[in-house]
Amino acid sequence: MPMNKTKVGLLYEVTVFDKDGKKIKTVKGESKSWVANMGNLLRGVFAGEAAGCQKENGSYALVLDSTGRGDFDGAKVMDGSSDLAGDVTWYSMGTKEGEAVATVTLPYREGNTVKFDVTGVITHSTEVVIKEIGLAVMVKENFSGVTSTFLVARDVLPSPITVPAGGGLTVKYTPYVSY
């Protein structure tokens, strides 16, 4: 019987641009930093059970009901200036500099891989050195209609990126499943 070679992963791509929109640099990599909130969400969805996550301020909120359903309200990408190595228990960026509501594509297939893209553009009025990026989901907590942000991945970049004053960066995360 053949071995199952299913792989679940997360890619990132960061493109820096100047105030005129001219591309300066692109960095790509494989995320190594899913955090506990992602595990809680996946477990709840796949097991069909209630799950909670930690908000950016550290407080806890129920985000999935007893059937594993949640009221998802979108996604955000973030950037920051900390290069502290995080761990699975992190629920916020090291030092957040900016964030943007992201667009999410429909899933698409490339060979034996199914993926979708989560992309946002973050602008900065002053020069900033970016060392970390993050992905968050927005969910209506406790089914109250109040939307909160829950970090699901945070990555320290291989080297710092300088964003010039008036410029910005496009952050794209691509979750995928290969089989």
DOKE-364187 format. One line per 4 residues: their letters; for each residue y, z, x of N, C-alpha, C, O. Coordinates in nm, 2 decimals. Layout:
<recs>
A	Y:Z:X:Y:Z:X:Y:Z:X:Y:Z:X ~ ...
</recs>
This chain:
<recs>
MPMN	-0.12:0.00:0.08:0.00:0.00:0.00:0.12:0.00:0.09:0.13:0.08:0.19 ~ 0.22:-0.09:0.06:0.34:-0.09:0.14:0.43:0.04:0.13:0.43:0.10:0.03 ~ 0.50:0.07:0.24:0.58:0.18:0.25:0.71:0.15:0.17:0.76:0.04:0.18 ~ 0.77:0.25:0.10:0.90:0.23:0.04:1.01:0.24:0.14:1.02:0.34:0.21
KTKV	1.09:0.14:0.15:1.20:0.14:0.25:1.33:0.15:0.18:1.43:0.08:0.23 ~ 1.34:0.22:0.08:1.47:0.23:0.01:1.57:0.32:0.09:1.53:0.42:0.15 ~ 1.69:0.27:0.10:1.79:0.34:0.17:1.92:0.35:0.09:1.96:0.25:0.03 ~ 1.97:0.47:0.08:2.10:0.49:0.01:2.20:0.52:0.12:2.18:0.60:0.21
GLLY	2.32:0.45:0.11:2.42:0.47:0.21:2.56:0.45:0.16:2.58:0.42:0.05 ~ 2.65:0.46:0.25:2.79:0.45:0.22:2.86:0.39:0.35:2.86:0.45:0.45 ~ 2.93:0.27:0.33:3.00:0.21:0.43:3.15:0.23:0.41:3.19:0.26:0.30 ~ 3.23:0.23:0.52:3.37:0.23:0.50:3.44:0.12:0.58:3.39:0.08:0.68
EVTV	3.56:0.09:0.54:3.64:-0.01:0.61:3.79:0.03:0.59:3.83:0.06:0.48 ~ 3.86:0.04:0.70:4.00:0.08:0.70:4.08:-0.03:0.76:4.06:-0.06:0.88 ~ 4.18:-0.08:0.69:4.27:-0.18:0.74:4.41:-0.13:0.74:4.46:-0.09:0.64 ~ 4.47:-0.12:0.86:4.61:-0.08:0.88:4.70:-0.20:0.87:4.68:-0.30:0.93
FDKD	4.82:-0.18:0.80:4.92:-0.28:0.79:5.06:-0.23:0.81:5.08:-0.11:0.79 ~ 5.15:-0.31:0.86:5.29:-0.27:0.88:5.37:-0.28:0.76:5.32:-0.32:0.65 ~ 5.50:-0.25:0.77:5.59:-0.25:0.65:5.60:-0.38:0.58:5.63:-0.39:0.46 ~ 5.57:-0.49:0.66:5.57:-0.63:0.60:5.44:-0.67:0.55:5.43:-0.79:0.50
GKKI	5.34:-0.59:0.56:5.20:-0.62:0.51:5.12:-0.69:0.61:5.01:-0.73:0.58 ~ 5.17:-0.71:0.74:5.09:-0.77:0.84:4.98:-0.68:0.89:5.00:-0.56:0.92 ~ 4.86:-0.73:0.89:4.74:-0.65:0.94:4.75:-0.62:1.08:4.78:-0.71:1.17 ~ 4.73:-0.49:1.12:4.74:-0.45:1.25:4.60:-0.42:1.31:4.57:-0.46:1.42
KTVK	4.51:-0.36:1.23:4.38:-0.32:1.28:4.28:-0.30:1.17:4.32:-0.25:1.06 ~ 4.16:-0.32:1.19:4.05:-0.29:1.09:3.94:-0.21:1.17:3.90:-0.25:1.28 ~ 3.90:-0.11:1.10:3.79:-0.02:1.16:3.68:-0.02:1.05:3.71:0.01:0.93 ~ 3.55:-0.04:1.09:3.44:-0.03:0.99:3.34:0.06:1.05:3.32:0.08:1.17
GESK	3.26:0.12:0.95:3.15:0.21:1.00:3.07:0.25:0.88:3.09:0.22:0.77 ~ 2.96:0.33:0.92:2.87:0.38:0.82:2.91:0.53:0.80:2.92:0.60:0.90 ~ 2.93:0.57:0.68:2.97:0.71:0.66:2.85:0.80:0.69:2.73:0.77:0.66 ~ 2.88:0.91:0.75:2.77:1.01:0.79:2.81:1.14:0.72:2.75:1.25:0.75
SWVA	2.90:1.14:0.62:2.96:1.26:0.57:2.96:1.28:0.42:3.06:1.32:0.37 ~ 2.85:1.25:0.35:2.84:1.29:0.21:2.86:1.44:0.21:2.81:1.51:0.30 ~ 2.92:1.49:0.11:2.94:1.64:0.10:2.86:1.69:-0.02:2.81:1.61:-0.10 ~ 2.85:1.82:-0.03:2.77:1.88:-0.14:2.80:1.84:-0.28:2.71:1.83:-0.36
NMGN	2.93:1.81:-0.30:2.97:1.76:-0.44:2.89:1.64:-0.48:2.85:1.62:-0.59 ~ 2.87:1.55:-0.38:2.79:1.42:-0.41:2.65:1.46:-0.45:2.59:1.41:-0.54 ~ 2.59:1.55:-0.37:2.45:1.60:-0.40:2.44:1.66:-0.54:2.35:1.63:-0.61 ~ 2.54:1.74:-0.57:2.54:1.80:-0.71:2.55:1.70:-0.82:2.48:1.71:-0.92
LLRG	2.63:1.60:-0.80:2.65:1.49:-0.90:2.52:1.41:-0.91:2.47:1.39:-1.02 ~ 2.46:1.37:-0.80:2.34:1.29:-0.80:2.23:1.37:-0.86:2.15:1.31:-0.95 ~ 2.21:1.49:-0.82:2.10:1.57:-0.88:2.12:1.59:-1.03:2.02:1.57:-1.10 ~ 2.24:1.61:-1.08:2.26:1.63:-1.22:2.23:1.50:-1.30:2.17:1.51:-1.40
VFAG	2.28:1.39:-1.24:2.26:1.26:-1.31:2.11:1.23:-1.32:2.06:1.19:-1.42 ~ 2.04:1.23:-1.20:1.90:1.19:-1.20:1.81:1.29:-1.27:1.71:1.25:-1.32 ~ 1.84:1.42:-1.26:1.75:1.52:-1.32:1.79:1.54:-1.47:1.72:1.61:-1.54 ~ 1.90:1.49:-1.51:1.95:1.51:-1.65:1.98:1.65:-1.68:1.94:1.71:-1.78
EAAG	2.06:1.72:-1.59:2.09:1.86:-1.60:2.24:1.88:-1.57:2.31:1.80:-1.51 ~ 2.29:2.00:-1.61:2.43:2.03:-1.59:2.45:2.05:-1.44:2.36:2.09:-1.36 ~ 2.57:2.02:-1.40:2.61:2.03:-1.26:2.76:2.06:-1.25:2.84:2.02:-1.33 ~ 2.79:2.13:-1.14:2.93:2.16:-1.12:2.97:2.12:-0.98:2.88:2.10:-0.89
CQKE	3.10:2.11:-0.95:3.15:2.08:-0.82:3.27:2.16:-0.78:3.33:2.23:-0.87 ~ 3.30:2.17:-0.65:3.42:2.24:-0.61:3.54:2.14:-0.60:3.53:2.03:-0.55 ~ 3.65:2.19:-0.66:3.77:2.11:-0.66:3.84:2.12:-0.52:3.79:2.20:-0.44 ~ 3.94:2.04:-0.50:4.01:2.05:-0.37:4.07:2.18:-0.34:4.08:2.22:-0.22
NGSY	4.10:2.26:-0.44:4.16:2.40:-0.41:4.05:2.50:-0.40:4.08:2.62:-0.38 ~ 3.92:2.46:-0.40:3.81:2.55:-0.38:3.75:2.61:-0.51:3.64:2.67:-0.50 ~ 3.82:2.60:-0.62:3.76:2.65:-0.75:3.65:2.56:-0.79:3.64:2.44:-0.76 ~ 3.57:2.61:-0.88:3.44:2.55:-0.93:3.46:2.50:-1.07:3.52:2.57:-1.15
ALVL	3.41:2.39:-1.11:3.42:2.34:-1.24:3.29:2.27:-1.28:3.23:2.20:-1.20 ~ 3.25:2.28:-1.41:3.14:2.21:-1.46:3.18:2.07:-1.49:3.28:2.04:-1.55 ~ 3.10:1.97:-1.44:3.14:1.83:-1.45:3.04:1.74:-1.52:3.07:1.64:-1.57 ~ 2.91:1.79:-1.53:2.81:1.73:-1.60:2.75:1.82:-1.70:2.73:1.94:-1.67
DSTG	2.72:1.77:-1.82:2.66:1.85:-1.93:2.51:1.87:-1.90:2.46:1.82:-1.80 ~ 2.44:1.94:-2.00:2.30:1.97:-1.98:2.21:1.84:-1.98:2.09:1.85:-1.96 ~ 2.27:1.73:-2.01:2.19:1.60:-2.01:2.22:1.52:-1.89:2.17:1.41:-1.87 ~ 2.31:1.57:-1.80:2.35:1.50:-1.68:2.46:1.40:-1.70:2.48:1.31:-1.62
RGDF	2.53:1.41:-1.82:2.64:1.32:-1.85:2.77:1.38:-1.81:2.79:1.50:-1.83 ~ 2.86:1.30:-1.76:3.00:1.35:-1.73:3.10:1.25:-1.78:3.07:1.14:-1.81 ~ 3.22:1.30:-1.78:3.33:1.22:-1.83:3.41:1.17:-1.70:3.52:1.23:-1.67 ~ 3.36:1.07:-1.64:3.42:1.02:-1.51:3.55:0.94:-1.55:3.56:0.87:-1.65
DGAK	3.65:0.96:-1.47:3.79:0.91:-1.50:3.84:0.83:-1.38:3.96:0.80:-1.38 ~ 3.76:0.79:-1.28:3.80:0.70:-1.18:3.77:0.76:-1.04:3.69:0.85:-1.03 ~ 3.83:0.71:-0.94:3.81:0.75:-0.80:3.94:0.74:-0.72:4.04:0.68:-0.76 ~ 3.94:0.81:-0.61:4.05:0.81:-0.52:4.00:0.79:-0.38:3.89:0.83:-0.34
VMDG	4.09:0.74:-0.29:4.07:0.74:-0.15:4.18:0.82:-0.09:4.29:0.83:-0.14 ~ 4.15:0.88:0.03:4.24:0.97:0.09:4.25:0.94:0.24:4.15:0.89:0.29 ~ 4.36:0.98:0.30:4.36:0.98:0.45:4.42:1.11:0.50:4.48:1.19:0.42 ~ 4.39:1.14:0.63:4.44:1.27:0.68:4.45:1.27:0.83:4.41:1.17:0.90
SSDL	4.50:1.38:0.88:4.53:1.38:1.03:4.44:1.48:1.10:4.47:1.51:1.22 ~ 4.34:1.53:1.04:4.25:1.63:1.11:4.13:1.56:1.17:4.08:1.46:1.11 ~ 4.09:1.60:1.29:3.97:1.55:1.34:3.86:1.65:1.36:3.77:1.64:1.43 ~ 3.88:1.76:1.28:3.78:1.87:1.28:3.65:1.81:1.22:3.65:1.75:1.11
AGDV	3.54:1.84:1.28:3.41:1.80:1.23:3.38:1.88:1.10:3.39:2.01:1.11 ~ 3.35:1.82:1.00:3.32:1.89:0.87:3.17:1.91:0.86:3.10:1.88:0.95 ~ 3.13:1.97:0.75:2.99:1.98:0.72:2.97:1.96:0.57:3.07:1.94:0.50 ~ 2.85:1.97:0.52:2.82:1.94:0.39:2.89:2.03:0.28:2.90:1.99:0.17
TWYS	2.94:2.14:0.33:3.00:2.23:0.23:3.15:2.21:0.21:3.21:2.27:0.13 ~ 3.21:2.11:0.28:3.35:2.08:0.27:3.38:2.03:0.13:3.30:1.95:0.07 ~ 3.49:2.06:0.07:3.53:2.01:-0.06:3.68:1.96:-0.06:3.73:1.92:-0.16 ~ 3.74:1.95:0.06:3.87:1.89:0.07:3.89:1.83:0.21:3.80:1.85:0.30
MGTK	3.99:1.75:0.22:4.02:1.69:0.35:4.06:1.80:0.45:4.11:1.90:0.41 ~ 4.05:1.77:0.58:4.10:1.87:0.68:4.25:1.89:0.67:4.29:2.00:0.65 ~ 4.32:1.78:0.68:4.47:1.78:0.66:4.51:1.65:0.59:4.53:1.55:0.65 ~ 4.52:1.66:0.45:4.54:1.53:0.38:4.69:1.49:0.40:4.78:1.57:0.39
EGEA	4.70:1.36:0.43:4.83:1.30:0.44:4.87:1.22:0.32:4.99:1.21:0.28 ~ 4.77:1.15:0.26:4.80:1.06:0.15:4.68:1.04:0.07:4.57:1.06:0.11 ~ 4.70:0.98:-0.05:4.59:0.94:-0.14:4.63:0.83:-0.23:4.75:0.81:-0.25 ~ 4.54:0.77:-0.29:4.57:0.66:-0.38:4.45:0.65:-0.48:4.33:0.66:-0.45
VATV	4.49:0.62:-0.61:4.38:0.59:-0.71:4.32:0.46:-0.67:4.39:0.37:-0.63 ~ 4.19:0.45:-0.68:4.12:0.34:-0.63:4.07:0.25:-0.74:4.05:0.29:-0.86 ~ 4.05:0.12:-0.71:3.98:0.03:-0.80:3.83:0.03:-0.77:3.79:0.05:-0.65 ~ 3.75:0.02:-0.87:3.60:0.02:-0.85:3.55:-0.11:-0.90:3.57:-0.14:-1.02
TLPY	3.47:-0.19:-0.82:3.42:-0.31:-0.87:3.29:-0.29:-0.95:3.23:-0.18:-0.94 ~ 3.25:-0.38:-1.02:3.11:-0.38:-1.08:3.01:-0.39:-0.97:3.04:-0.45:-0.86 ~ 2.89:-0.34:-0.99:2.79:-0.36:-0.88:2.76:-0.50:-0.86:2.76:-0.58:-0.95 ~ 2.73:-0.54:-0.74:2.69:-0.67:-0.70:2.57:-0.67:-0.60:2.55:-0.56:-0.54
REGN	2.50:-0.78:-0.59:2.38:-0.78:-0.51:2.40:-0.88:-0.39:2.45:-0.99:-0.41 ~ 2.35:-0.83:-0.28:2.34:-0.92:-0.16:2.20:-0.90:-0.11:2.17:-0.80:-0.04 ~ 2.12:-1.00:-0.13:1.98:-0.99:-0.09:1.91:-0.88:-0.16:1.91:-0.87:-0.29 ~ 1.85:-0.79:-0.09:1.78:-0.67:-0.14:1.87:-0.55:-0.14:1.82:-0.43:-0.14
TVKF	2.00:-0.57:-0.15:2.10:-0.46:-0.15:2.19:-0.47:-0.27:2.24:-0.58:-0.30 ~ 2.20:-0.36:-0.34:2.30:-0.35:-0.45:2.41:-0.26:-0.41:2.38:-0.15:-0.36 ~ 2.53:-0.30:-0.43:2.65:-0.22:-0.39:2.77:-0.24:-0.48:2.77:-0.33:-0.57 ~ 2.87:-0.15:-0.46:2.99:-0.17:-0.53:3.10:-0.12:-0.44:3.07:-0.04:-0.35
DVTG	3.23:-0.16:-0.46:3.34:-0.13:-0.37:3.44:-0.03:-0.44:3.47:-0.05:-0.56 ~ 3.48:0.06:-0.37:3.59:0.16:-0.42:3.70:0.14:-0.32:3.69:0.18:-0.20 ~ 3.82:0.08:-0.36:3.92:0.05:-0.27:4.06:0.10:-0.32:4.09:0.09:-0.44 ~ 4.14:0.15:-0.23:4.27:0.20:-0.26:4.36:0.17:-0.14:4.32:0.16:-0.03
VITH	4.49:0.16:-0.17:4.59:0.14:-0.07:4.69:0.26:-0.06:4.75:0.30:-0.16 ~ 4.70:0.32:0.05:4.78:0.43:0.08:4.90:0.39:0.17:4.88:0.33:0.27 ~ 5.02:0.42:0.12:5.14:0.39:0.20:5.20:0.52:0.26:5.19:0.62:0.20 ~ 5.27:0.50:0.37:5.34:0.61:0.43:5.48:0.58:0.47:5.50:0.47:0.52
STEV	5.58:0.66:0.43:5.72:0.63:0.46:5.75:0.66:0.60:5.85:0.60:0.66 ~ 5.68:0.75:0.67:5.71:0.78:0.81:5.58:0.75:0.89:5.47:0.74:0.83 ~ 5.59:0.73:1.02:5.48:0.71:1.10:5.38:0.82:1.09:5.42:0.94:1.09 ~ 5.25:0.79:1.09:5.15:0.90:1.08:5.03:0.85:1.16:4.99:0.74:1.16
VIKE	4.96:0.95:1.22:4.84:0.92:1.29:4.72:0.97:1.20:4.71:1.09:1.17 ~ 4.64:0.88:1.16:4.53:0.90:1.07:4.40:0.92:1.15:4.36:0.84:1.24 ~ 4.33:1.03:1.13:4.20:1.06:1.20:4.08:1.08:1.10:3.97:1.08:1.15 ~ 4.11:1.09:0.97:4.01:1.11:0.87:4.04:1.03:0.75:4.15:1.00:0.71
IGLA	3.93:0.99:0.68:3.94:0.93:0.54:3.84:1.00:0.45:3.75:1.06:0.49 ~ 3.87:0.99:0.32:3.78:1.05:0.22:3.77:0.97:0.10:3.86:0.89:0.06 ~ 3.67:1.00:0.02:3.64:0.94:-0.11:3.62:1.05:-0.21:3.55:1.15:-0.18 ~ 3.68:1.04:-0.32:3.67:1.14:-0.43:3.65:1.08:-0.56:3.69:0.96:-0.58
VMVK	3.59:1.15:-0.65:3.58:1.11:-0.79:3.67:1.19:-0.88:3.69:1.31:-0.85 ~ 3.72:1.13:-0.98:3.80:1.21:-1.08:3.71:1.23:-1.20:3.66:1.13:-1.26 ~ 3.70:1.35:-1.24:3.61:1.38:-1.36:3.69:1.48:-1.45:3.76:1.57:-1.40 ~ 3.67:1.47:-1.58:3.73:1.56:-1.67:3.64:1.69:-1.67:3.52:1.69:-1.71
ENFS	3.70:1.79:-1.61:3.62:1.92:-1.59:3.59:1.99:-1.72:3.68:1.99:-1.81 ~ 3.48:2.05:-1.72:3.44:2.14:-1.84:3.46:2.06:-1.97:3.47:2.13:-2.08 ~ 3.46:1.93:-1.97:3.48:1.85:-2.08:3.60:1.89:-2.17:3.60:1.88:-2.29 ~ 3.71:1.93:-2.09:3.83:1.98:-2.15:3.94:1.87:-2.17:4.04:1.90:-2.23
GVTS	3.92:1.76:-2.11:4.03:1.66:-2.10:4.11:1.67:-1.98:4.20:1.59:-1.96 ~ 4.09:1.78:-1.90:4.17:1.80:-1.78:4.10:1.73:-1.66:3.98:1.76:-1.63 ~ 4.16:1.63:-1.60:4.10:1.55:-1.49:4.13:1.62:-1.36:4.24:1.65:-1.33 ~ 4.02:1.64:-1.28:4.03:1.70:-1.15:3.96:1.61:-1.05:3.88:1.52:-1.08
TFLV	4.00:1.63:-0.92:3.95:1.54:-0.81:3.85:1.62:-0.73:3.87:1.74:-0.70 ~ 3.73:1.56:-0.71:3.62:1.62:-0.63:3.58:1.53:-0.51:3.54:1.42:-0.53 ~ 3.60:1.58:-0.39:3.57:1.51:-0.27:3.42:1.49:-0.27:3.34:1.58:-0.29 ~ 3.37:1.36:-0.24:3.23:1.34:-0.23:3.19:1.29:-0.09:3.07:1.29:-0.05
ARDV	3.29:1.24:-0.01:3.26:1.20:0.13:3.39:1.21:0.21:3.50:1.19:0.16 ~ 3.37:1.25:0.34:3.48:1.26:0.43:3.44:1.22:0.57:3.33:1.26:0.62 ~ 3.51:1.13:0.63:3.47:1.08:0.76:3.58:1.09:0.86:3.70:1.06:0.83 ~ 3.55:1.14:0.98:3.64:1.14:1.09:3.62:1.01:1.16:3.51:0.97:1.19
LPSP	3.73:0.94:1.18:3.73:0.80:1.24:3.69:0.81:1.38:3.72:0.91:1.45 ~ 3.63:0.70:1.44:3.59:0.71:1.58:3.71:0.73:1.68:3.69:0.79:1.78 ~ 3.83:0.68:1.64:3.95:0.70:1.72:4.07:0.70:1.62:4.06:0.64:1.51 ~ 4.17:0.77:1.65:4.29:0.78:1.57:4.35:0.64:1.54:4.35:0.55:1.63
ITVP	4.41:0.63:1.42:4.48:0.50:1.39:4.63:0.54:1.36:4.65:0.63:1.28 ~ 4.72:0.47:1.42:4.86:0.50:1.40:4.91:0.40:1.29:4.90:0.28:1.30 ~ 4.97:0.46:1.18:5.02:0.38:1.07:5.17:0.38:1.09:5.23:0.49:1.09 ~ 5.24:0.27:1.11:5.38:0.27:1.13:5.46:0.31:1.01:5.41:0.29:0.90
AGGG	5.58:0.36:1.03:5.67:0.39:0.91:5.68:0.27:0.82:5.71:0.16:0.86 ~ 5.67:0.30:0.69:5.67:0.20:0.59:5.54:0.12:0.57:5.53:0.04:0.48 ~ 5.45:0.14:0.66:5.32:0.07:0.65:5.22:0.15:0.57:5.25:0.24:0.50 ~ 5.09:0.12:0.59:4.99:0.19:0.52:4.85:0.14:0.56:4.84:0.07:0.66
LTVK	4.76:0.18:0.48:4.62:0.14:0.51:4.55:0.11:0.38:4.57:0.18:0.27 ~ 4.45:0.02:0.38:4.36:0.00:0.27:4.23:0.07:0.31:4.18:0.04:0.42 ~ 4.18:0.16:0.23:4.06:0.23:0.25:3.96:0.17:0.15:3.98:0.18:0.03 ~ 3.84:0.12:0.20:3.74:0.07:0.11:3.61:0.14:0.15:3.56:0.14:0.26
YTPY	3.55:0.21:0.05:3.42:0.27:0.06:3.32:0.18:-0.02:3.36:0.14:-0.13 ~ 3.20:0.16:0.03:3.10:0.08:-0.04:2.97:0.15:-0.04:2.89:0.15:0.05 ~ 2.94:0.22:-0.15:2.81:0.28:-0.17:2.71:0.17:-0.19:2.73:0.07:-0.25 ~ 2.59:0.19:-0.14:2.48:0.09:-0.15:2.34:0.15:-0.16:2.32:0.26:-0.12
VSY	2.25:0.07:-0.22:2.11:0.10:-0.22:2.04:-0.03:-0.17:2.05:-0.13:-0.23 ~ 1.96:-0.02:-0.06:1.88:-0.13:-0.01:1.73:-0.10:-0.04:1.69:0.02:-0.03 ~ 1.66:-0.20:-0.08:1.52:-0.17:-0.11:1.43:-0.29:-0.05:1.31:-0.29:-0.07
</recs>
